Each structure stands twice: as structure tokens, then as C-alpha cells.
Amino acid sequence: MTAHNNNMLDSSITNKEIKNKGFLLLDAMFKEHGWHIVRNEMNWLCYSKMGYETDLFDIKIDKTSIHVSIPIKNSPFQYHTTFKDYFQASEYVEARFFDFIHELKKID
């Protein structure tokens, strides 16, 4: 019988190619900073990081809007906002991501 560590990520998850190519640059940014994709669908992307599993960057796409949810620093809550296009949503997520990891570096 072998033990399985649930905290270890399978490389097939962390190296998985993003399905929604509209967020390809965001995907590269998250991966470059050690975050991984935990939801990889055409209409739903979600990123997390080992040790910060409750801090999620969530992007959901419907027919008319792109819904973005970002973690609030030092809080169990998420902030949610909506955009009409990929460019605005991507720019927002990128800016908030760098704000967030900058705060994490101050805490660590």
C-alpha cells in the first residue's frame, strides 16, 4: 500500500494547456509566478497557489459578460466585478494579481 500526498500537485494539472486562448497571456503570467490552474474550461478559469488554496482568481464567461472574482488580502472574502470584453478583464486581473502578490511578499 502506498501513501498519496494530497498536497502534491500532479504535473498533468500544472502543465495543462489553457482551453480558452483569450486568456493565454494571463495563464502564462500566473504560471510564471508559481500559480496553477484549478479550473480549465472554455467558460471558467480559476487559479490558485500551493499554500494559498483559498485565494482564488476566478474568471467566468457567459454570453454577455466576463465575471471576475479576486481574493481580498487578509480576508476569507472575494471581490467580484464584471466586464464586457476580454481585454478589460485581462488588464484588471493582471493589475490586481500584481497588487496581491506584492502584498503577499510583504507578509512572507
Contacts in CASP RR format, 6 or more apart in sequence:
PFRMAT RR
TARGET T0000
AUTHOR 0000-0000-0000
METHOD contacts of the structure
MODEL  1
MTAHNNNMLDSSITNKEIKNKGFLLLDAMFKEHGWHIVRNEMNWLCYSKM
GYETDLFDIKIDKTSIHVSIPIKNSPFQYHTTFKDYFQASEYVEARFFDF
IHELKKID
7 50 0 8 1.000
9 36 0 8 1.000
9 50 0 8 1.000
13 36 0 8 1.000
13 37 0 8 1.000
13 38 0 8 1.000
14 31 0 8 1.000
14 36 0 8 1.000
14 37 0 8 1.000
16 37 0 8 1.000
16 40 0 8 1.000
18 24 0 8 1.000
18 27 0 8 1.000
18 37 0 8 1.000
18 40 0 8 1.000
18 45 0 8 1.000
19 40 0 8 1.000
19 41 0 8 1.000
19 42 0 8 1.000
20 41 0 8 1.000
20 42 0 8 1.000
20 43 0 8 1.000
20 45 0 8 1.000
20 61 0 8 1.000
22 86 0 8 1.000
22 90 0 8 1.000
23 45 0 8 1.000
23 59 0 8 1.000
23 86 0 8 1.000
23 90 0 8 1.000
25 90 0 8 1.000
26 45 0 8 1.000
26 59 0 8 1.000
26 90 0 8 1.000
26 93 0 8 1.000
26 94 0 8 1.000
27 37 0 8 1.000
27 45 0 8 1.000
29 94 0 8 1.000
29 97 0 8 1.000
30 36 0 8 1.000
30 37 0 8 1.000
30 47 0 8 1.000
30 57 0 8 1.000
30 97 0 8 1.000
31 37 0 8 1.000
33 49 0 8 1.000
33 97 0 8 1.000
33 101 0 8 1.000
34 49 0 8 1.000
35 47 0 8 1.000
35 48 0 8 1.000
35 49 0 8 1.000
35 57 0 8 1.000
36 47 0 8 1.000
36 48 0 8 1.000
36 49 0 8 1.000
36 50 0 8 1.000
37 45 0 8 1.000
37 46 0 8 1.000
37 47 0 8 1.000
38 46 0 8 1.000
38 47 0 8 1.000
38 48 0 8 1.000
38 56 0 8 1.000
39 45 0 8 1.000
39 46 0 8 1.000
39 58 0 8 1.000
42 61 0 8 1.000
43 60 0 8 1.000
43 61 0 8 1.000
43 62 0 8 1.000
44 58 0 8 1.000
44 59 0 8 1.000
44 60 0 8 1.000
44 61 0 8 1.000
45 58 0 8 1.000
45 59 0 8 1.000
46 56 0 8 1.000
46 57 0 8 1.000
46 58 0 8 1.000
46 59 0 8 1.000
47 56 0 8 1.000
47 57 0 8 1.000
48 55 0 8 1.000
48 56 0 8 1.000
48 57 0 8 1.000
49 55 0 8 1.000
52 104 0 8 1.000
54 71 0 8 1.000
54 76 0 8 1.000
55 71 0 8 1.000
55 100 0 8 1.000
56 69 0 8 1.000
56 71 0 8 1.000
56 78 0 8 1.000
57 68 0 8 1.000
57 69 0 8 1.000
57 70 0 8 1.000
57 71 0 8 1.000
57 93 0 8 1.000
57 96 0 8 1.000
57 97 0 8 1.000
58 67 0 8 1.000
58 68 0 8 1.000
58 69 0 8 1.000
58 70 0 8 1.000
58 78 0 8 1.000
59 66 0 8 1.000
59 67 0 8 1.000
59 68 0 8 1.000
59 69 0 8 1.000
59 89 0 8 1.000
59 93 0 8 1.000
60 66 0 8 1.000
60 67 0 8 1.000
60 69 0 8 1.000
61 67 0 8 1.000
64 84 0 8 1.000
65 82 0 8 1.000
65 83 0 8 1.000
65 84 0 8 1.000
66 82 0 8 1.000
66 83 0 8 1.000
66 84 0 8 1.000
66 85 0 8 1.000
66 86 0 8 1.000
66 88 0 8 1.000
66 89 0 8 1.000
67 80 0 8 1.000
67 81 0 8 1.000
67 82 0 8 1.000
68 80 0 8 1.000
68 81 0 8 1.000
68 82 0 8 1.000
68 83 0 8 1.000
68 89 0 8 1.000
68 92 0 8 1.000
68 93 0 8 1.000
69 78 0 8 1.000
69 79 0 8 1.000
69 80 0 8 1.000
70 78 0 8 1.000
70 79 0 8 1.000
70 93 0 8 1.000
70 96 0 8 1.000
70 97 0 8 1.000
70 100 0 8 1.000
71 78 0 8 1.000
71 79 0 8 1.000
71 100 0 8 1.000
72 78 0 8 1.000
72 79 0 8 1.000
73 100 0 8 1.000
73 103 0 8 1.000
74 107 0 8 1.000
81 92 0 8 1.000
83 89 0 8 1.000
83 92 0 8 1.000
END
